[in-house]
């Protein structure tokens, strides 16, 4: 009996979690989307099928979009609770134009059943997991790969795509900010990778793949090429059987992870030439540490200047509009950005820059890479492609392609929970009035972030990748923390192996000892009802 009492209390907590936490600027009962006109709740159609080829992606995007906007989330059936939380959070804001991308058809059977108003799509293409270093690569990479393929395809079809992980929480309508004069001209707005402190934003040089928004991208421009290249680059490495990588002592796992590849490709749009800076500076292996460090230093000295001068990432302090300043907590803010240029190899691959890693001959394509290009053409027969960056005939076209802008979102716009709260002591601000201090928050590493804090969030759910029992761990309720009254998020990254996990009651008690007070409830059983219901 005590088990069901505990479960009932958690259900009550869950109800509080999804109750709105209105800021002082929002009228009670008014959806946040009313101000921007992006209220899509009840205005989209469910769609479930394979979107690999033909008209399927066009039909799916038409069904799930609103005013040419799509929010893209990917998930397996094992993270059902996380994606339910994410969609419910958006529904609070009046938004339902989410496309759920499942791992496989089997996953979509579960996801579409639990999310009937959304449906679920999948791409039957499965990225081969090969290479001698494949043990370094997450098993979720094929799903993440397909997320970038889908995002690239949708951008070519003229959609604005907001790709987010399922551990993301929206405190405001993001379009109010993305479409504001200050940010509307940035074609890509990306979450910066600042893992330790929001002060790191002042010199951030790394992108996080968890939150990325693409708006008004030209189908033939550098942003569209970048999205496609994040998928294409690893395909070309695999097609070459990693021969060029190994010839340069580069690990075969390099750029398998979508976020790693994104940070490699960024250098190409900055330089306006195809280069492999991250491969040469971060993926080199050798017989000794000293040898590796020496090679990395040498390559940094060669490739570094290509993204400096007028091609470097710039910092600019801007004045904020009067309505935005209270949300940012300041009247002006620093923003970091760079120009994206359409890459082209010019008169040929330059060996002094590392040459081509795409295979013998420099510009060869195999079955996997050609399959991606065919997919683009199948989506939109007859539609123009970007200038081929490896063809001498397209050099002039590439050079005349308009520049597009990339923004590393400032901390108040998009940020992670760990740096935003733990080291800057900004959690107090968030707790006092969270909905006026940040727009989009990624709750990754949340267990590490809250260690030792008072009034920690009370509910975390660990849901295994396989369909099975979720385990709920409850703690004493905290003050309203933004979009969720009694929890920050049900983060799939809570399962990160680098974090201590409450696998059993002993671990739960250990975590309880690290946190401030409260009682612990554990709910289990063979067929535990889904708390969302």
KELO-845969 format. One line per 3 residues: number of its first residue (from 1); for each residue x, y, z negated of C-alpha. Coordinates in steps of 0.5 Angstrom, whole numbers. Last residue first. Example, Ala and Ser with C-alpha at 12.3 -4.5 7.8 and 13.67 -1.06 7.14 Angstrom:
# residues 2
2) 27:-2:-14; 25:-9:-16
# end
This chain:
# residues 533
533) -2:20:36; 5:23:35; 6:19:29
530) 6:13:34; 3:7:30; 8:2:27
527) 9:-5:30; 14:-9:27; 14:-5:21
524) 18:1:19; 17:8:15; 22:10:10
521) 21:16:5; 26:20:2; 25:25:-4
518) 27:32:-4; 33:35:-7; 38:39:-3
515) 43:35:2; 49:31:1; 46:26:-4
512) 40:25:1; 45:23:6; 48:18:2
509) 41:15:0; 39:15:7; 46:11:8
506) 44:6:3; 37:5:5; 39:3:12
503) 42:6:19; 42:13:16; 47:15:22
500) 54:18:21; 55:23:27; 61:21:32
497) 56:15:35; 51:20:37; 44:18:35
494) 42:25:33; 43:26:40; 36:24:42
491) 34:30:37; 27:30:34; 27:37:32
488) 28:42:27; 23:39:23; 18:42:18
485) 14:48:21; 17:46:28; 17:52:33
482) 21:56:28; 23:54:22; 18:55:17
479) 20:54:10; 23:47:8; 19:40:7
476) 23:35:2; 26:30:6; 23:24:11
473) 27:19:15; 23:15:20; 26:9:23
470) 23:8:30; 21:0:31; 22:-3:38
467) 23:-1:46; 30:-1:47; 34:6:46
464) 33:6:39; 29:12:36; 32:15:30
461) 27:21:28; 29:26:23; 24:30:18
458) 25:35:13; 29:41:15; 35:43:10
455) 33:47:5; 40:48:2; 46:46:7
452) 51:41:5; 50:38:12; 45:41:16
449) 50:42:22; 53:35:22; 45:32:22
446) 43:37:28; 49:35:33; 44:37:38
443) 38:42:36; 38:46:43; 35:52:41
440) 31:57:46; 29:64:45; 33:66:38
437) 32:71:33; 25:73:33; 22:66:32
434) 26:65:26; 24:70:21; 27:69:15
431) 29:62:16; 33:64:23; 36:70:19
428) 39:65:14; 41:60:19; 46:66:21
425) 51:64:16; 56:64:22; 59:57:21
422) 53:53:21; 47:56:24; 48:58:31
419) 54:54:32; 50:47:30; 43:49:33
416) 46:50:40; 44:56:44; 40:60:49
413) 38:67:49; 40:69:42; 47:66:44
410) 48:70:50; 47:65:56; 53:64:61
407) 50:67:67; 52:65:74; 51:70:80
404) 50:69:87; 55:71:93; 52:72:100
401) 54:67:105; 59:71:110; 65:67:108
398) 61:60:109; 59:62:116; 66:64:118
395) 69:58:116; 63:53:119; 67:51:125
392) 73:49:121; 69:44:117; 70:42:110
389) 66:47:107; 60:45:111; 55:51:111
386) 49:50:107; 44:46:110; 38:49:114
383) 31:45:114; 30:41:120; 27:35:116
380) 26:37:109; 26:32:104; 29:27:109
377) 35:32:110; 37:32:103; 36:25:102
374) 41:24:108; 46:28:105; 45:23:98
371) 46:17:103; 52:20:106; 55:20:99
368) 54:13:97; 55:10:104; 62:13:105
365) 64:20:107; 71:22:109; 74:29:109
362) 81:29:107; 83:24:112; 84:18:106
359) 79:20:101; 75:25:97; 81:27:92
356) 83:33:97; 89:37:97; 92:38:90
353) 93:45:90; 100:45:93; 97:40:98
350) 92:45:101; 86:42:105; 85:45:111
347) 85:52:115; 79:55:110; 77:50:105
344) 71:53:104; 67:54:98; 60:59:98
341) 62:64:93; 59:64:86; 60:71:82
338) 62:70:74; 58:71:68; 59:73:60
335) 54:77:57; 56:81:50; 50:85:47
332) 47:91:45; 41:94:40; 42:88:36
329) 38:82:32; 37:79:39; 30:78:38
326) 29:85:35; 33:88:41; 29:85:46
323) 23:89:46; 27:96:46; 31:93:52
320) 38:91:51; 44:95:52; 50:91:56
317) 57:89:54; 60:86:59; 65:80:60
314) 68:77:66; 69:70:69; 75:71:74
311) 74:71:81; 76:78:82; 83:77:78
308) 83:70:76; 80:63:79; 85:62:84
305) 91:64:79; 89:58:74; 90:52:80
302) 98:52:80; 100:54:73; 94:50:70
299) 97:44:75; 104:45:71; 101:45:64
296) 97:39:65; 103:35:68; 107:37:62
293) 102:35:57; 101:28:61; 109:27:60
290) 109:29:53; 104:24:51; 107:19:54
287) 106:14:60; 101:18:64; 94:20:65
284) 91:26:68; 84:27:66; 84:34:63
281) 88:39:68; 88:35:74; 81:33:74
278) 79:40:71; 82:44:77; 79:40:83
275) 79:45:88; 74:46:94; 75:54:96
272) 71:60:94; 75:60:88; 69:61:83
269) 65:56:87; 70:51:86; 72:52:79
266) 64:51:77; 65:44:81; 70:42:75
263) 65:44:69; 59:41:73; 63:34:73
260) 64:34:66; 57:36:65; 55:30:69
257) 59:25:66; 63:21:72; 67:27:73
254) 73:23:71; 72:16:69; 77:14:74
251) 82:17:70; 87:21:74; 94:19:76
248) 95:23:82; 94:16:87; 89:14:82
245) 84:19:84; 86:18:91; 84:11:91
242) 78:12:86; 74:6:91; 74:12:96
239) 66:11:96; 67:12:88; 70:18:89
236) 65:21:94; 59:19:90; 63:22:84
233) 63:29:88; 56:28:91; 52:29:84
230) 55:35:81; 56:37:89; 49:38:90
227) 48:43:84; 54:47:87; 52:47:94
224) 45:50:92; 48:55:87; 53:57:93
221) 48:58:98; 44:55:104; 37:53:100
218) 38:60:97; 37:60:89; 31:64:87
215) 32:61:80; 36:56:77; 36:55:69
212) 40:50:66; 40:47:59; 43:41:56
209) 49:41:62; 53:45:57; 58:50:61
206) 65:51:59; 69:58:59; 67:61:53
203) 71:67:50; 66:72:47; 62:66:46
200) 66:63:41; 63:68:36; 57:63:36
197) 61:58:32; 64:51:33; 61:48:39
194) 60:53:44; 59:50:51; 55:56:54
191) 47:54:56; 46:56:63; 43:61:67
188) 44:60:75; 41:65:80; 42:71:75
185) 38:77:78; 33:76:73; 37:77:67
182) 37:84:65; 31:86:69; 27:81:65
179) 25:74:69; 29:70:65; 27:73:59
176) 19:73:59; 20:67:63; 23:63:56
173) 16:64:53; 19:64:46; 21:59:40
170) 23:54:45; 26:48:42; 31:43:46
167) 32:36:44; 29:33:50; 34:36:54
164) 33:41:59; 33:43:67; 29:49:68
161) 28:49:76; 26:55:81; 23:51:87
158) 25:53:94; 25:46:97; 33:46:96
155) 32:48:89; 28:41:88; 33:37:92
152) 39:40:87; 34:39:81; 33:32:83
149) 40:30:85; 42:33:78; 37:29:74
146) 39:23:78; 46:23:75; 43:24:68
143) 40:18:69; 46:14:72; 50:17:66
140) 46:14:60; 51:8:60; 56:13:57
137) 62:13:60; 69:11:57; 68:4:58
134) 68:6:66; 76:7:66; 77:1:70
131) 72:3:75; 65:2:76; 58:4:74
128) 54:5:80; 49:10:80; 42:7:81
125) 38:10:86; 30:8:85; 29:15:83
122) 23:16:78; 17:20:77; 13:20:71
119) 6:22:69; 4:29:66; -3:29:64
116) -2:21:62; 4:22:57; 4:16:53
113) 2:12:59; 6:16:64; 12:14:59
110) 11:7:59; 10:5:66; 16:10:67
107) 21:6:63; 19:0:68; 20:4:74
104) 27:6:72; 30:12:68; 24:16:68
101) 24:24:70; 18:27:67; 16:34:71
98) 14:39:66; 9:44:68; 5:44:62
95) 6:51:59; 1:54:54; 7:56:49
92) 4:51:44; 4:46:50; 12:47:51
89) 13:44:44; 8:39:45; 12:37:51
86) 19:37:47; 16:33:41; 13:28:46
83) 20:27:50; 23:26:43; 18:20:41
80) 19:17:47; 26:16:47; 26:9:48
77) 22:9:54; 28:13:58; 28:20:59
74) 29:26:64; 26:33:63; 25:38:69
71) 21:44:68; 18:46:74; 17:53:77
68) 14:55:84; 8:58:81; 6:52:77
65) 10:46:79; 8:38:77; 3:37:83
62) 7:41:88; 14:38:86; 11:31:86
59) 8:32:93; 15:35:95; 19:29:92
56) 15:24:95; 15:26:102; 20:21:105
53) 25:19:100; 27:17:93; 21:20:89
50) 18:13:86; 12:14:83; 7:18:78
47) 4:24:78; -1:28:74; -4:34:76
44) -2:42:74; -7:47:71; -9:44:65
41) -4:48:61; 0:52:66; 0:59:63
38) 6:62:66; 3:69:67; 8:73:63
35) 5:76:57; 0:70:57; 5:65:56
32) 6:66:49; -1:63:48; -6:68:44
29) -9:65:38; -6:70:33; -3:76:36
26) 4:75:37; 9:81:35; 10:78:28
23) 12:72:30; 7:66:30; 9:59:27
20) 4:55:31; 3:48:28; 7:42:31
17) 11:41:25; 5:41:20; 1:36:24
14) 8:32:23; 8:33:16; 1:30:15
11) 3:24:19; 9:24:14; 4:24:8
8) 0:18:11; 6:14:13; 8:14:5
5) 1:12:3; 2:7:8; 8:4:5
2) 6:5:-2; 0:0:0
# end
